[in-house]
Amino acid sequence: MPGKVLHLEGDRMYCDRCLKTYLRLAVPCQVVHIPEWEQPDAVVKYLKENRPDILVLTGHDAVKKGVQDYLNMDYYRNSKHFIDAVARAREFEANKDDLIIVAGGCQSHFEALIDAGANFASARGAL
């Protein structure tokens, strides 16, 4: 039996697509539309309510064009929100085997997501 998934998604249309896919694959899930900037404040509440095996934190992200300092979070649209949500989830469940976290969006700062406690993270695209 697949693990239970809690998916917090910043894009409502993608939320619907993900839910359909989880259901088609018979994966137990709770998919919730939550804008990226609200995910850090919402994640623990949903973790307590759902007790998932897998947490997915996704939405849109982007890095500004022409940026040279890719370590500076100020140049990312939503990476800081994903990072904060991952950190709060890890405070709730520190064991990376008991709660698997997949986080980020296109062009997210994947190194910082992994450092914050994600098991898997979206990577920057071609810059």
CORVEN-V34706 format. One record per run of one state. SS is the DSSP state (h for helix, s for strand, l for the rest). FROM is the first residue (numbers start at 1). TO is the last residue. If there is no record, write none. Layout:
# CORVEN-V34706
ss-><SS,SS>
from-><FROM,FROM>
to-><TO,TO>
This chain:
# CORVEN-V34706
ss-><l,s,l,h,l,s,l,h,l,s,l,s,l,h,s,l,h,l,s,l,h,l,s,l>
from-><1,5,10,12,25,29,34,36,51,54,59,63,64,73,76,77,79,93,100,104,110,117,120,122>
to-><4,9,11,24,28,33,35,50,53,58,62,63,72,75,76,78,92,99,103,109,116,119,121,127>
